[in-house]
Amino acid sequence: MIVKNIISEELLTLPEVHALLDRIREERENEEKELGYELRKAIAHAEMFSRLDPQKSRELANELMKLEKMKPEIAIRIADILPLSNDEIRSIYAKERYTLAEQELKQILELVLKYS
């Protein structure tokens, strides 16, 4: 598939993607169209790894964005993965040029536990 230009771009959590894909699946089923291989695989992946509902995952990402040293991409990744230990959070930040203090790790972990 060749993309000519990007009209808009938005970061979505995996549960939000799951909800969108479910809507697309329903539309295709109503129109009696076949689901393509890639679409079936994307739906299966979203079903397997979505752990929160879309609204809670977005709320978690928004709460994480209020923290210092938080990028939108990392907030979405944390909302998707729902890390339960400091080591898991550190592995998400492994590519960044800075490390998190224990207090920052604790804040992130408290938010994740609040929403999971």
N, C-alpha and C positions, 0 to 999 in steps of 0.2 A: 504494500500500500504506500503510495507516494502522497505526502502531505505538502500541499502548495503553500499554505500559510496558516499561522495559528491565530485564531480570532480572539480567544481569551484563555486564561490559564488560572486554575484554582486548586489549592491543596485540599485534598479530601482525606478523611480517615477511612480505614478499611470498612467499618460498619456503614459509613455513608455510601461508599462504593457498592457495598452489598445491597443496600436499599435501591440504589439506581439500577443495578443489574437486575434485581427482581422486577422492577417496573418495566424494564426493557423486555425481560422474558415474558411477562404477562401480555404486553403489547404484541409481541411476536406470536404468542399462542392464540390470542384473539383474532389475529389476522391470518392464522394458520400458516405462518412462515416457519421454516426450519431454522433452528439455532446453529450457527456455525461452530466449528471446532474450537476456535479461539474464545468465543463467547461462552461456550459450555465449560471450558477450562477455567476461565476467569470467574464464572459463577461458582464453580466447585471450590476454587481457592478462597473466595470471599466467604463462602459458607463455612469452610473448615476453620479459618483463622479469625473470624469476627467474634469477639467475646462480649462486647457491650452493644447497647442499642445506639443508633446514630446520634440521637440527641445527647446522651451521656458522653459519648466519645468527643463530640464537638465541645461540650462544656468543659471536659477535662483539658482538651487542647487549648481552649481559651484561658483557663486558669493557669496552665503552665506558661503561656505567653506573658503573663504578668510578672513572672520571675526574671531575675537578672541572669544574663548569660544564656538566654533561651532564644533559639531561632525557630521560625515557623516549621521548618522541616524536622527539627528535632522534637518539637512538641507533638507533631503528627505521629512521628515514629514511636514516641513514648506512649501515646494514646492507643496506637495499634498493638504494640508489644505488651504493654502493661507489666513492666519489670517489677519484680518483687524483692530485689536485693540491691545493695549499693554496687556490687560488682556488675550486675546487669546494666545498671544506669551508666557506670563508667565505660562499659563496652560500647554503648551508644555514642558516648562522647569521645571515643578513641581517636577519631580523625580530626578532632578540633585541636587548636593550638593552645588550649588552656585546659586545666584540670579543675574539677569542682572541689570545693571544701566540704567537710563533713556536714556542715549546717545546710549547705545547698542540696546535697544528696538527701538529707533528711526531709527537707521541704518537698522535694520531688516525690519521694517515697510516700510521704503522708498524703499528698494529693492523689497519687495512684491508688493507694489503699482506700481512700475516701470514695472513689468512683467505681472500684471493682467489687 
